Amino acid sequence: MQVEKLEKRKFKKIILVMGDQLSENISSLKHYDEDSLILMCEVINECTTPKHHKKKLVFILAAMRNFANLLNEKKYNILYVKLDDKQNTGNFTSEINRISKNYNCNVLYLTEPSEYRVLADIQNLNGLNVNIIEDDRFFCSTKEFKEFHQDKKTIIMENFYRFMRKKHNILMSGNKPLGGKWNFDQENRESIKTKINIPERDFINNDKITVEVKALVEQKFNHHFGNIEPFYLATTRVGALEIFNNFLKNRFSSFGKFQDAMLEGEDFMFHAHISFYLNNGLLEPKEVVTRAEKFALDNNIGLNSVEGFIRQILGWREYVRGIYWLKMPDYKTQNFLNAKNNLPDFYWDGKTELNCLKESLRNTIENSYAHHIQRLMILGNFALISEINPLELSEWYLIVYADAFEWVELPNVLGMVLFADEGFLATKPYASSGAYINKMSNYCKNCKYDVKLKNGPNACPFNYLYWNFLIKNKDKLINNQRMRMIYAVLNKFSTEKLEEIQSDSKKFLKNI
C-alpha cells in the first residue's frame, strides 16, 4: 500500500517482518488483522556492520522487496522503508520507534529474531508493548532443545538427530530407522576420479526488482567484498522452489555419495544450494524435508542421498541453532586454543599459491558460496591449523556467504571449524593434512606445492601445519579420546623431525 494511503489510516499494532522471515507462514503474520501495519525496513547499519558480500546484499534486499510486493498484492497493510528513503534513520530499532510514533502505535508483534543482538535490541525498546512469538518454522524450539539436553552430560548431534527423526516420524519404519541404520555418513564420502557429468548450476533470470537492487548495491557498496555478477540466486519463493525442484530431479540421486567431493572449476557439484532460501524464509525446512523424503521414496533415490540431505536440515541445522541460543552471548568470545594470528590477506583477495584455497576463495568471491567441505576442510581447516583468531574468522564467514546469519555461522565456525568452544559442539578438532584434500578433490594436481612432501619449501603447507598444530596444542588435546591414536603417532616422531615441522611452520606463517 502506498505511504500516502497508509498515512490516512490509524493502526493499533505494528507487525515487524525481518529480512530472514520472508514467509507468508511466519508466526507474526498470524496476528495480522485490518488494524495491523506490517513494517519491513532496509537499514544501512545491517548492511555495513559487518560489510557483507555485495551478492549477499543484493540477495537479501531484492528478496525483501519481492516479498513486500507479494504482501502488497495480497492487500496487506504494509509499509516498506527502502535504504535510500530520506527519512530512514539507518537502524531498525530507531525505525520501529519512528514508525510507531508516526502511526500512533504502541503494540509491536514480531517472530523471535534469529540473532541474539537483535533480540536484545528489541527487548530494550521503550514505550512499546513488545510481543515476541516463537518461530515455528523450525522442527525444534529453543525451549525444547534446552529441555532435551538439560539432564545429559554431553550434547551430541547424533542423539539429538535420532530424537528428531523419531518425534517427526521421518525416514522411519515403525520405531526403527528406514534401512536399518540411522546414519549413512560412511556412504557420503566418495571422491570423483573419472570424468563425470555434473549438471549445470541453476540460474534464475533477474527480475526488475533484482536488477534495480544490483544497481543500488553497486552504487552504495562498491567497496564491499565480492562480485555481484553473475547473479544466479532466486529472490522469490517461486524461484527458490524451482531451484529445489531442479535439485530433486537432476542432482539428488548423486548427492549422497559425492556430497564431500570437490573438483576444480565445479563450484556447486551435486549440492542443492538451497541454504540461502531456508535461511531467509523463501523455503521452509519442514516442507523441504517432507518433499525430499517423498521424492526419494517415489523415485528410488538411495538412502545415502536422502538421509544425508535430511540430516543436514533436521539434524545439523536444528542442532546448531539450539547450541547458539543455549550458549549465547558468552559463546561468541570462546577461544579454547588461544588462537591469535590475523586472518591472511588472501582470504580477501584470493591471491594464494595453494590451489585448494585459491579454488575455494574464487568460489566464495564470485558466488558468495562454497559447499560445506570447502568451508570446513579447506578454508576452515587452514584457519584452524594456522591458529587464526576466532573473532576474525567468524566475522569473515559472516561477511562472505549469502546464507550466513549469525545463528548458523557462529557455532559452525567457533565449534566445528576452530574447536574454540572446547569441544562443546564437535567431539574433536577437524584438522587434517593435505592427504584428505588430495583424496576428496583434484585440487592438488595443479598446485605449486607437492602434497606428498611432508617438509621443505615445496611441501604442501597443510602437511607440516597439521602436525605443528598438534604439537602446540598437545596439552589441551591429548586426553581427547578421538585424538589419542594420532598423538600415539606423533609421540614416535624424532626430535629432528619435530624441529623441522616447527621450523617450516614458523617460516610459512611469518610469510603470510
N, C-alpha and C positions, 0 to 999 in steps of 0.2 A: 504494500500500500504506500502511496506517495506520502512524504512527510507532511505536505500541506493538508492532506485529508486527515492524517493522524492527529495533527495539532488541534483540530476542531473537536476532538473527542476527549473524554476522560476515561482513565483506566484505573482499575482497583489494584492490579498487580502486574509486575514485570516477570516474564519468564526468560531467563538468560540461557542462551544456547552457545556453548563454546565451540571452538574450531575443530575439536576432535569428537563432537557429539552430533554428527551430521546424519541422523537417522530419524525418520518420522516416528519410530517406536521409542525414542528416548523418553525416559520416565518423566522428565519435567513437562513434556508436551501433553501428558495425560491429565495435567491440571489446567489445561487451556480451556477457556470459555470466552464469550464475547467481551468480557470485561478485562481480558488479558492483553498485554502488549509483549510480543516476542522481541527480544533485543539480541542482535548479533553485532559485534563490532570488531573491526580490524584496528589494531593499535601498534604504533611504532615500537613501543617497548618490547613487545613479544617477538617482533621481527629482528631486533638488533641485540637482544640480551639472551643468548649469545647471537653472533652474526651468522645466521643459518645459511646453508647452501641455497643458491639462487633458485635451483629447480625445486627445492623443498618449499620455498616461499611461494612460488607460482602454484604449486600443487595445493597447498593449504588455502591460499587466498581465493583461487579460482573455484575450488570445491565449496568453500563457504558461500561464495556469491551465487553459484549454481543452486546450492541448497536453499538459500534465501529466496531465489526466484521461484523454486518449486513451491515453497510455502506460500509465497505471494499468489501464485497461480491458483492455489487451493483456498484462497480467500482468508488466510490467517491474517491477523493484525500484526504486521512485522515492521520493525524499524531496523534498518541495516546501516551502520555507520562505516563509511569507507575510510581508508587510510588517509586520503587527501581531502576529506571533508574539513572545511575551515574551522568548525567548532570542535573537532576531535581533539581531546586532551592528551592522547597518546598513551593512556594507561587504562586498563579495563575497569579497575575499581573506581577511578575518577569518572569514567564514562557512565558507570552504573549510577553514581551519585548525580551526575549531570542530568541524565535522562529521567531519573526518578523525580527530581525536582521540577523538571520541565512539564512532566505529566502528572505531578502531584500524587505519585505512587509511594506507598510506604511498605509494600509487601514484595518480597523477591522470592521466586522459586527457581531452583536450578538442580539439575542432576549433579551428584557429587563430582567435583573436579578430579581429574586423573593425576594431578600433581600436588604434592604436599604444600609447596609455596603458594599455589593458587588458592587452595583450601584455606590456608591461614589468612590470606588477604581477605577472602570473602567473609570469614568469620569475624574479622576485625572491622567490618563495615558498621558505621554508626548511623542511627536514625532509620534503619530498615528492619523489618521483621523478616529474617532470612530463613527460608525453608530449604534444607538440603535433602534431596531424595536419593535413595540408593540407586546405583547404576545397575539395572538388572539385565544388561546385555551380556554380562559375564556369567559363566557357569557357577562360579563360587563367589559369594560375597566376602568382603574383608572380615566380617564378623565370623562367618563360618570357617574361614581359613584359620583364624586365630583359635577358635574352639577346637578344630580338628587337631591342632598341634600342641595345645596347652598342657596335655599330660604326657607328652613324648619328650624324651631326652634329646633327640636329634630330629631335624627336619630333612626328610629325604624325598626328592621329587617322585621317585618310583612309587612309594607308598601313597602319596597324595594322588598320583595319576590313577592308580588302581581304584582308589576310593571314588574318584570322579567317574570312572568307567562304570562301576557298579551302580552308583547313585543314578546316573543318567541313562543307564542301560545302552551303552554304546559299544559296539563290537563285542557283544556278549552272547553266549549260548547258555541260557539259564543262569546259573551262578558262576559259570566258568568263562574264561576269555575265548573268543572265537579263534579256532586254530590251535587251541591248547597252550598258547603262550601269551603272556601279557605284553611282551616287548620283542620286536623283530629287529632291534638295532644292529645286531651282528650281520643282518642281511641288507644293511643300508650303506655298506662301505666299499662297494666295488669301484675300482678305477677304470678308466677308459684307455685301453692300449691300442685299439684298432679304430679305423675310420668308422664313424657312426653318424647317422642322420639326426641332427638336433633341430627341432622346429624353430622357425624364425620367431624372434620376440614379437610380442603384440604391440601394435601402435594404435592408439585411439586418435582419430582426427581431432585437431584442436578446434573447439567451438569458439564462437565470438568472444565469450567472456574470457576464456583461457588466453586468447590472442591479446586481448586488452591487458590482462594481468601480466603477461610476459613483458609487454612494453613498459608497464608500471615498474616492475621489478628491475628491469634493465636500467631504467632511469634513476630510481631511488637507491638501488642496492648493487650497483655495478661493481663495487669494490668487494663484494662478498665472495666467498669461496665457490668454485664450481662453475659448470656450464648450464645454461638454460636449454640449449639445443643439443641433441634432438629431444624435444619434449614428447614423451611417449605415454605419460601417465593419464589415466582416466580422472576426470574431475566431476563425474556424475555417477549416480548409482547404476544407471543403465550401462555406462561404460565399464564400471567395475564388475558388474555381472557378466558382461561379455568376456572380459579377461579371465574370470574364474571359469566360465563355461569352456573357453578355449583350453585352459589347463586340463580340465577333466577329459576332454576329447583327445588332446594331442600330446600331453606330457605325463599324465597321471600314471600310466602303465609302466613308464620307465623311471619315475621319480624315486621309487623306493630304493632300488639297488644303486642308483647313481647320485643320490642326494648329497654325498660328500665329495663327489668327483669335481675336478677343475680342469679346464682346458684353456690354453692361450687363445684370446680373441672371442671366447664364448662366455658372455657375461651372465646369461640367465640360465643356461643349461636346461634342466628339466624342472626347475622350480616354478612354483605358482606365481610368484611375485604379487601376492595379494595382501601382504602385511601392511602396506600403505593404507588400504581400504578398510581392513579390520581395525586399524588404529585410529582412523578418523571417523569411522561410523558408516561409511558408504556400504560396507558389508558387515554382517553381524556374525560372531563366532558360532552361535547355535545353528544358524541356517547353513553356514559353510560346512560344519561337521556333519549335520544331518544329510545334506545333499551329497557330500563326498562318500559317506557310508553307503547310501542308497545306490549311487552311481557305481561304486566298486562292486557291490553285490550283484547288481543287474548286469554288469559288463565283465564279470570275471576278472577284475583287477586284483593283482596279487596282494596278499595280506601285508607283505613287507612295505608296499606302497601306501595302502590306506591306513595301516596302523602307524607308520612313520609320519604321515601327514597329520593325522588326528592327534598324535602325541605332542606335536609342536604347538597345537592350539589348546586342546583340552588339558594337556599336562603342563608343558613348559610355560606357555604364555600365562596361564592362570597361576602357576606356582611363583613365577617372577613377580607378578602383581601382588600376590599375597605377602611375599617377603618385603617388598617395597613398603607397604603400609604397616607391616608388623614392626619394621626396624627404623623407619624414618622418625625424626630428622637426623639422628646420630649416624645413621648408616652412611651418609654422604661423605663423612670425614674419615672413614676407615682406611688404614694403611698398615696392615699387619706386617708386611715385609719391609716396611720403611723405605719404599722406593722413592728416590728423589730426583732422578735425571729428568731433564727437559725433553719434551717431545721434539724429535728431529724435524728439521725444516722440510724434509722430503715428504712428510705426511701431508703437507700443504701444497707442495708443487709437483709431487710425483717424480722428482728427479733423483733416482737411485739406480745403482747398477745391479741390485738384487732383483732378478726378473719377477719373482713371485710377488714381491712388494710392489714393483712397478705396475704389474698387471692389475693387482687388487686396487691400487690407488688410481690407476687410469679409470677403472670401472666406477670407482667412488666419485671422482671428479666429473666424469661425463654423465653418469646416470643417477647420482645420489643414492646408489645401491651397491651392495655386494652381498653375496649369499653367505650363509652362516659360517661356513668353513673358512672362507676368505676373511671374515671378520674375526673369527676365533683363532684359527690355527695359523694364520699368516700375519695379519695386522696386529691381532691381539697377542699372539704368541711372541712376536718380535718385541712388542712393548713390555711384556712380562719378563723375558729373559734379558732385556736391556734396562730393566729397573726404572721404567718411566713413571713419573708422578701420577697417581690415580686421578687427582683432580684435573690435571691437564688432559689426560686421555679420555676421561668421561666427558669433558666439555667437547673434545674433538668429535667423538662419536655422536653426541647430541647435535652438533652443527652439521655434519656432513651427510647424514642419512635421512631421506624423506620420511621414513617410517619411525624415526626416533622421537619418542616422547619420554620424558624423564622416568616415568614409572616402569617402562620396559627397558630403557637403555641403561639406567644406573645399576640395577642388580646384575645385569648381564656383564657389564664392564668391571665393576668392583668385585663381584663374586665369582663369575665364571671366567673372565679373562685374566684378572690380576690376583685372584686369591687374596684380595685385600681385607676380606671380612673373616679371615682365619678359618675358612672352610665352613662357614655357616650355610652357604648356598651350594657350593661344589665340594665333593669329598676329597679332591686333590687338585693341585695346580695343573692347568692344561698347557704344560710346557713340552716342547719336543725339539728334536734336532731336525736337520734338513731331510733326513730319511723319510719322515712322514709326508712332507711336501712332495718329495720325489715319487713316493708311492701313489699319492692321490691326484697327481697332476702331471702335465708335461712341461711345466714352467722351467724346470732345471736344465732342459736341453738347450735353451737359448740364453743361459745366464753366464755372466763373466766368471762366476765362481764355480768351483768343482764340488758338487755335493758329496763326492766320495772321499774328498780330502778332509781330514779332521783338524789340521792345524796348518798355519803358514798363510802367506799373503793371498794365495789362490784358493784357499779352503772356503767352503760355504760358512759364512759367519754364524748361521744358526747352529752349526755343529759345536764350535767352542763356546759360544754364548750360552748354550743349553747347559753344558757341564759347569761353566763358570757360575751360572745361576744356582745350580745345586750345591756347589762348594760354598758360596756366600751365604746360603740360607739353610745350611745343614742343621744348625741347632734348632731351627724352627720347624723343619720338615721331616727330620729323620724318624720321628716317632709316629708319623702318619702311616697307617697300615698299608695304604696303597703305594707308598713311596719306598718301603723297606727293600724291595727287590732291587730297585735301581741304585739305592745307596750301597747295597752289597756289592754292586759292580764298581761303583765309584771308589769304594774302600780298597780295591785292588790296584788302583792306579799308582804308578810310581811317583815319587816326589818330582822327578824331572817332567813327567807328563802333566802333572798338576800345575807346575810353574809355567809350562808352555801354554796351557789353556788360559791361565790368568793373564799372562803377558799379551797374548793375541787379543783377548777380550778388552783389555785396558787400551791397547792401541786403537782398536776399531771404534770403541765407544768415544774415545777422545776425538777422533776424526769426524764423528757425526754430531 
